C-alpha cells in the first residue's frame, strides 16, 4: 500500500474527504517526526510505541572494495507494535 492508497482507505473508514484525510495523514507524519526529532516517545494504546533508539559506532566493510570503514553512532527511529496490532496481524 502506498500513501495515496492509505489516504483513500482513511477517507473511506472515517467519512472524511480524500483531501481532509491527506491533511490528517500529513499532520500525523509531521507530529511523529517532530516529536522523535526531539528525542521524544509516542505511545498509542493498542497500536504501538514510536521511540528513538541509539546505534553504537561500529566497523563495516565497503562491499565493492572490501575496505574496512567506520560507521558512526546514530539515533534511529523505532516502532514496537502493541498487543491489539499484533493480534490483528496474527489473525
C-alpha positions as a printed NumPy array, in Angstrom:
array([[  0.   ,   0.   ,   0.   ],
       [  1.343,   3.421,  -0.893],
       [  0.485,   6.827,   0.573],
       [ -2.399,   7.586,  -1.803],
       [ -3.95 ,   4.159,  -1.161],
       [ -3.648,   4.779,   2.589],
       [ -5.332,   8.174,   2.209],
       [ -8.176,   6.527,   0.274],
       [ -8.597,   3.887,   2.988],
       [ -8.567,   6.54 ,   5.724],
       [-11.147,   8.632,   3.865],
       [-13.428,   5.645,   3.382],
       [-13.138,   4.485,   7.015],
       [-13.622,   7.942,   8.535],
       [-16.103,   9.548,   6.174],
       [-13.651,  12.389,   5.505],
       [-12.887,  13.7  ,   2.043],
       [ -9.676,  12.467,   0.458],
       [ -8.195,  15.955,   0.836],
       [ -9.02 ,  16.063,   4.563],
       [ -7.68 ,  12.535,   5.068],
       [ -4.465,  13.541,   3.265],
       [ -4.047,  16.573,   5.518],
       [ -4.684,  14.411,   8.583],
       [ -2.053,  11.872,   7.485],
       [  0.462,  14.644,   6.719],
       [ -0.203,  16.19 ,  10.16 ],
       [  0.31 ,  12.798,  11.841],
       [  3.594,  12.223,   9.999],
       [  4.828,  15.733,  10.863],
       [  3.874,  15.379,  14.539],
       [  5.615,  11.998,  14.865],
       [  8.718,  13.297,  13.059],
       [  8.895,  16.432,  15.219],
       [  8.475,  14.534,  18.498],
       [ 11.008,  11.835,  17.587],
       [ 13.378,  14.544,  16.313],
       [ 13.394,  15.984,  19.836],
       [ 14.092,  12.523,  21.286],
       [ 10.509,  12.014,  22.468],
       [  8.304,   8.958,  22.648],
       [  4.729,   8.412,  21.392],
       [  2.554,   5.645,  22.841],
       [ -0.752,   4.82 ,  21.137],
       [ -2.551,   2.177,  23.232],
       [ -3.386,  -0.921,  21.217],
       [ -1.34 ,   0.257,  18.231],
       [  2.229,   0.67 ,  19.427],
       [  5.05 ,   2.893,  20.593],
       [  7.26 ,   5.142,  18.475],
       [ 10.614,   5.926,  20.102],
       [ 14.227,   6.816,  19.391],
       [ 16.952,   4.206,  19.783],
       [ 20.717,   4.516,  19.742],
       [ 23.01 ,   2.579,  17.469],
       [ 26.633,   2.26 ,  18.61 ],
       [ 29.647,   3.126,  16.499],
       [ 30.804,   0.061,  14.609],
       [ 33.037,  -1.142,  11.806],
       [ 31.796,  -2.352,   8.441],
       [ 33.171,  -3.211,   5.029],
       [ 32.763,  -1.474,   1.715],
       [ 31.078,  -4.183,  -0.396],
       [ 32.863,  -3.089,  -3.57 ],
       [ 36.425,  -2.9  ,  -2.249],
       [ 36.275,  -4.908,   0.958],
       [ 37.947,  -1.97 ,   2.731],
       [ 37.186,  -1.58 ,   6.438],
       [ 35.152,   1.561,   7.205],
       [ 33.998,   3.187,  10.429],
       [ 30.227,   3.594,  10.764],
       [ 29.437,   6.406,  13.216],
       [ 26.984,   6.151,  16.112],
       [ 23.451,   7.246,  15.216],
       [ 19.966,   7.713,  16.586],
       [ 17.341,   5.599,  14.829],
       [ 13.536,   5.644,  14.892],
       [ 11.957,   2.535,  16.422],
       [  8.424,   1.16 ,  16.483],
       [  7.146,  -1.542,  18.82 ],
       [  3.741,  -2.958,  17.917],
       [  1.019,  -3.027,  20.563],
       [ -0.969,  -6.083,  21.637],
       [ -4.066,  -5.371,  19.514],
       [ -1.972,  -4.742,  16.389],
       [ -0.036,  -7.972,  16.927],
       [ -3.303,  -9.881,  17.356],
       [ -4.72 ,  -8.372,  14.151],
       [ -1.586,  -9.287,  12.189],
       [ -1.574, -12.858,  13.536],
       [ -5.265, -13.452,  12.88 ]])
